[in-house]
Amino acid sequence: MKKARVKIDKDFVVSEIDKRIYGNFVEHLGRCVYGGIYEPSHPLADEEGFRKDVLKLVKDLDVPVIRYPGGNFVSGYNWEDGVGPREKRNTRLDLAWGTTETNEVGIHEFDSWLKKAGAEMMMTVNLGTRGADEARQLLEYCNHPSGTKYSDMRIKNGQKDPFNYKLWCLGNEMDGPWQMGHKTANEYARLAEETAKMMKMLDPTIELVACGSSNSEMPTFGAWEQEVLEASFDHVDYISMHQYYGNPENDTASFLANTVDMDAFIRTVVATCDYVAGKRKSKKKINISFDEWNVWYHSNNAPFERWSIAPPLLEDIYNLEDALLVGSMLITLIRHADRVKIANMAQLVNVIAPIFCKSDGEAWKQTIYYPYYYSSRYGRGVSLDTRIESPKYDCKKYTDVPYLDCVVVENRTEDSIDGDFSGLSIFAVNRGEEDLDTTISLGGYSDLKIEQHVLLEGNDMKLSNGLGNEVVKPKKGTDANLADGNLNIRIPSRSWQLIRLIK
C-alpha cells in the first residue's frame, strides 16, 4: 500500500470560502427548463407548473446562486419575449441549439422558482445580437423601483417591488466562433467596458462579470483576458472561466488527472488579472467567476429533431469516475477560495446535470450529485492551506500527477471567518489504482472526534445510476482513526470521500 501525508495548521488560512462557489446554471437548453424544473402536466407540479420532486433535490443541494438564462442561448435572447401575459409572448427560433423557444418561462416565472429553491439570480445579458442599451433597459426593469418606462413595465407585469439582482454577467463566451455575435477581444473589450459603465451608473451596487476565455485551449487564451481587463478593469468585479472535461478515449488515469490542468488554468488567469492591476498601479483585485464547469462528453452528437421544443439535448448519464473528477474539481475550487468567489456547475437538471428526470416520471440523483451535495453542505467556512505529500504517476496527458487530491475546510458558525470553530471537513480523492495509507497532521486542532465518514467507491468506474437503480451512492467509511493529533485513514483506490471532525 502506498503512503501519503497531509499537513494543515489552524493559523494557515487561504481564505474564507464564498458560498457562491456552489452555484449552478439553468439555460433554456434541452429539457433543463421545460421538462426539467417546469412541467405543468406532471402529477407533482405545483400551482405554477414547477416540479416539486425536482425542487426538493435542488433545495437539498443548498444552491446559493443560479446563472440564467444562458449560455449560448442568451446571445440571441430578447428578454422582453419572456415578460407579460403568456398568451401574448412570442415564440422564437433559438439558433444556438436549433430548437424552438416558447417563452413560457421568463424572468418573473424563474424568479418565483428561485425563491422556492432558496437561490439568488445571476443574470446574463445578451451582448451577442444586442448591446449596452438593452442591458441597461433590462437592469432598469429588474432593479429600479418605479416611475420609468421599464420599471413601470415590471410593475404592470405583476412585480411591484424590484427584483434587485446584484450579480450580472456581461454576455457569454464571446471569444467563441460558435457564438451568435462572436467578437474579437478588442470588440468585446470596448462593448464590455461601455456596458459595465452604463449599468453601474444606473445601479452602482451590482457586481459584474466580464467574459473570459471559453476554455484554456482557445487560441486567444491569455491575450483575451488581458485585453478585456485592460479596457473594463475599472468597471467589472470578476472575469469568467469555463471548463469541461471528458473521457472519450476511455483513459481513466488521464481523466482523473484533469484537475492538474484546472489548477494551472486558474493560476494563469489570476496571474493575468494581477498583471493588469500591476500595470495600472491599482490595488483593485479582479476575482474569478468559474461560471461553467463540469464533465461533458457522453451525449455529444446525439441526434434530435431540429426546431423541436425542448428536445433531449446533452443528457449525459454520469458514471463513478465522473463523480470522482467532479469531487476533485470541487476540491480545486475550494483550494483557490482566495480568488475563485463564484462557480456554477453546468447545468442543474437533465442537461449535463446532477439531477435527472423523466417527463411525467420520477427524478433521481446522478453520480455527480453526491460530491456536489456534500461539498455544498460541508465545504463552507474557511479554506485551509492543505499541504500534500503523495506518490505520483504519469499518464498520456500529464506527468507527476499526485495520487492524492485533498483539501481541508474549517467549518465555523455563521460560515464566517470571524465565527466560532465548529469542526473540520476533509475532502479527498485517490486518483490512483492502489489504496493510500494516509496521515493527516491536524496542526493546532485538538480534542476532535469523527462525526461523519462518507465514501464513494466501486470496482467498476463505468457504473451509473438510473431510475430505480441507484447503484452509485455514498456508503459509510470505517477505516479512519484519530491518534496523537493525526487522522489516520486508508483511502481506497479511485475513490472520493468526506470526513467530518467535530469537538
ChimeraX attribute file (.defattr): number of C-alpha atoms within 10 A of each C-alpha:
attribute: neighborCount
match mode: 1-to-1
recipient: residues
	/A:1	10
	/A:2	13
	/A:3	17
	/A:4	20
	/A:5	17
	/A:6	21
	/A:7	17
	/A:8	20
	/A:9	15
	/A:10	12
	/A:11	10
	/A:12	12
	/A:13	17
	/A:14	18
	/A:15	18
	/A:16	22
	/A:17	29
	/A:18	23
	/A:19	21
	/A:20	21
	/A:21	27
	/A:22	27
	/A:23	27
	/A:24	27
	/A:25	26
	/A:26	24
	/A:27	22
	/A:28	25
	/A:29	29
	/A:30	22
	/A:31	26
	/A:32	29
	/A:33	23
	/A:34	23
	/A:35	23
	/A:36	25
	/A:37	25
	/A:38	25
	/A:39	21
	/A:40	17
	/A:41	14
	/A:42	17
	/A:43	12
	/A:44	17
	/A:45	19
	/A:46	15
	/A:47	8
	/A:48	12
	/A:49	19
	/A:50	26
	/A:51	24
	/A:52	19
	/A:53	16
	/A:54	24
	/A:55	20
	/A:56	13
	/A:57	19
	/A:58	22
	/A:59	14
	/A:60	12
	/A:61	21
	/A:62	19
	/A:63	26
	/A:64	22
	/A:65	25
	/A:66	27
	/A:67	26
	/A:68	22
	/A:69	26
	/A:70	22
	/A:71	24
	/A:72	25
	/A:73	22
	/A:74	26
	/A:75	27
	/A:76	21
	/A:77	25
	/A:78	16
	/A:79	18
	/A:80	15
	/A:81	20
	/A:82	22
	/A:83	21
	/A:84	17
	/A:85	10
	/A:86	14
	/A:87	7
	/A:88	10
	/A:89	16
	/A:90	16
	/A:91	13
	/A:92	16
	/A:93	17
	/A:94	20
	/A:95	16
	/A:96	17
	/A:97	16
	/A:98	16
	/A:99	21
	/A:100	18
	/A:101	22
	/A:102	19
	/A:103	19
	/A:104	18
	/A:105	19
	/A:106	19
	/A:107	21
	/A:108	18
	/A:109	16
	/A:110	20
	/A:111	16
	/A:112	12
	/A:113	19
	/A:114	18
	/A:115	11
	/A:116	15
	/A:117	22
	/A:118	13
	/A:119	20
	/A:120	19
	/A:121	23
	/A:122	24
	/A:123	22
	/A:124	22
	/A:125	28
	/A:126	28
	/A:127	29
	/A:128	23
	/A:129	14
	/A:130	17
	/A:131	17
	/A:132	21
	/A:133	14
	/A:134	17
	/A:135	23
	/A:136	22
	/A:137	16
	/A:138	21
	/A:139	25
	/A:140	24
	/A:141	23
	/A:142	22
	/A:143	20
	/A:144	20
	/A:145	18
	/A:146	17
	/A:147	10
	/A:148	12
	/A:149	11
	/A:150	20
	/A:151	24
	/A:152	18
	/A:153	19
	/A:154	25
	/A:155	17
	/A:156	11
	/A:157	13
	/A:158	13
	/A:159	14
	/A:160	14
	/A:161	14
	/A:162	16
	/A:163	18
	/A:164	17
	/A:165	16
	/A:166	17
	/A:167	18
	/A:168	23
	/A:169	27
	/A:170	28
	/A:171	25
	/A:172	30
	/A:173	26
	/A:174	26
	/A:175	23
	/A:176	18
	/A:177	11
	/A:178	11
	/A:179	21
	/A:180	21
	/A:181	17
	/A:182	19
	/A:183	18
	/A:184	13
	/A:185	21
	/A:186	13
	/A:187	13
	/A:188	26
	/A:189	24
	/A:190	16
	/A:191	20
	/A:192	29
	/A:193	22
	/A:194	17
	/A:195	24
	/A:196	29
	/A:197	18
	/A:198	17
	/A:199	24
	/A:200	17
	/A:201	11
	/A:202	16
	/A:203	16
	/A:204	12
	/A:205	13
	/A:206	18
	/A:207	19
	/A:208	25
	/A:209	27
	/A:210	31
	/A:211	28
	/A:212	28
	/A:213	27
	/A:214	20
	/A:215	21
	/A:216	21
	/A:217	10
	/A:218	12
	/A:219	11
	/A:220	16
	/A:221	18
	/A:222	18
	/A:223	12
	/A:224	22
	/A:225	22
	/A:226	20
	/A:227	18
	/A:228	24
	/A:229	25
	/A:230	19
	/A:231	19
	/A:232	21
	/A:233	26
	/A:234	15
	/A:235	22
	/A:236	24
	/A:237	20
	/A:238	26
	/A:239	27
	/A:240	26
	/A:241	24
	/A:242	24
	/A:243	20
	/A:244	17
	/A:245	19
	/A:246	18
	/A:247	17
	/A:248	11
	/A:249	8
	/A:250	10
	/A:251	13
	/A:252	19
	/A:253	22
	/A:254	21
	/A:255	24
	/A:256	27
	/A:257	25
	/A:258	19
	/A:259	23
	/A:260	19
	/A:261	15
	/A:262	22
	/A:263	15
	/A:264	12
	/A:265	20
	/A:266	20
	/A:267	14
	/A:268	15
	/A:269	24
	/A:270	19
	/A:271	13
	/A:272	19
	/A:273	24
	/A:274	19
	/A:275	14
	/A:276	21
	/A:277	19
	/A:278	13
	/A:279	9
	/A:280	12
	/A:281	9
	/A:282	12
	/A:283	9
	/A:284	14
	/A:285	16
	/A:286	22
	/A:287	22
	/A:288	26
	/A:289	26
	/A:290	23
	/A:291	27
	/A:292	22
	/A:293	23
	/A:294	23
	/A:295	23
	/A:296	23
	/A:297	18
	/A:298	17
	/A:299	15
	/A:300	11
	/A:301	9
	/A:302	10
	/A:303	10
	/A:304	12
	/A:305	11
	/A:306	11
	/A:307	16
	/A:308	14
	/A:309	17
	/A:310	20
	/A:311	21
	/A:312	19
	/A:313	20
	/A:314	21
	/A:315	21
	/A:316	19
	/A:317	23
	/A:318	25
	/A:319	20
	/A:320	27
	/A:321	27
	/A:322	27
	/A:323	28
	/A:324	28
	/A:325	28
	/A:326	27
	/A:327	29
	/A:328	29
	/A:329	24
	/A:330	25
	/A:331	26
	/A:332	20
	/A:333	25
	/A:334	31
	/A:335	23
	/A:336	20
	/A:337	23
	/A:338	18
	/A:339	23
	/A:340	26
	/A:341	21
	/A:342	25
	/A:343	28
	/A:344	26
	/A:345	27
	/A:346	27
	/A:347	24
	/A:348	26
	/A:349	28
	/A:350	27
	/A:351	27
	/A:352	25
	/A:353	28
	/A:354	29
	/A:355	22
	/A:356	27
	/A:357	22
	/A:358	13
	/A:359	14
	/A:360	15
	/A:361	10
	/A:362	14
	/A:363	23
	/A:364	20
	/A:365	21
	/A:366	29
	/A:367	30
	/A:368	28
	/A:369	22
	/A:370	24
	/A:371	29
	/A:372	22
	/A:373	19
	/A:374	17
	/A:375	22
	/A:376	21
	/A:377	15
	/A:378	19
	/A:379	30
	/A:380	25
	/A:381	27
	/A:382	25
	/A:383	28
	/A:384	25
	/A:385	20
	/A:386	20
	/A:387	16
	/A:388	17
	/A:389	16
	/A:390	18
	/A:391	16
	/A:392	13
	/A:393	15
	/A:394	13
	/A:395	14
	/A:396	9
	/A:397	13
	/A:398	15
	/A:399	13
	/A:400	12
	/A:401	23
	/A:402	19
	/A:403	27
	/A:404	25
	/A:405	25
	/A:406	23
	/A:407	25
	/A:408	28
	/A:409	28
	/A:410	25
	/A:411	27
	/A:412	18
	/A:413	14
	/A:414	13
	/A:415	20
	/A:416	16
	/A:417	18
	/A:418	12
	/A:419	12
	/A:420	12
	/A:421	17
	/A:422	16
	/A:423	22
	/A:424	26
	/A:425	26
	/A:426	22
	/A:427	26
	/A:428	22
	/A:429	27
	/A:430	24
	/A:431	30
	/A:432	23
	/A:433	12
	/A:434	15
	/A:435	18
	/A:436	24
	/A:437	15
	/A:438	21
	/A:439	20
	/A:440	21
	/A:441	19
	/A:442	20
	/A:443	14
	/A:444	10
	/A:445	15
	/A:446	12
	/A:447	9
	/A:448	17
	/A:449	14
	/A:450	16
	/A:451	13
	/A:452	14
	/A:453	19
	/A:454	19
	/A:455	22
	/A:456	24
	/A:457	22
	/A:458	17
	/A:459	10
	/A:460	10
	/A:461	17
	/A:462	14
	/A:463	17
	/A:464	21
	/A:465	20
	/A:466	17
	/A:467	14
	/A:468	9
	/A:469	9
	/A:470	14
	/A:471	15
	/A:472	24
	/A:473	20
	/A:474	17
	/A:475	12
	/A:476	12
	/A:477	17
	/A:478	12
	/A:479	11
	/A:480	15
	/A:481	13
	/A:482	17
	/A:483	9
	/A:484	8
	/A:485	15
	/A:486	18
	/A:487	20
	/A:488	17
	/A:489	19
	/A:490	19
	/A:491	25
	/A:492	23
	/A:493	20
	/A:494	27
	/A:495	25
	/A:496	29
	/A:497	25
	/A:498	26
	/A:499	21
	/A:500	21
	/A:501	21
	/A:502	16
	/A:503	13
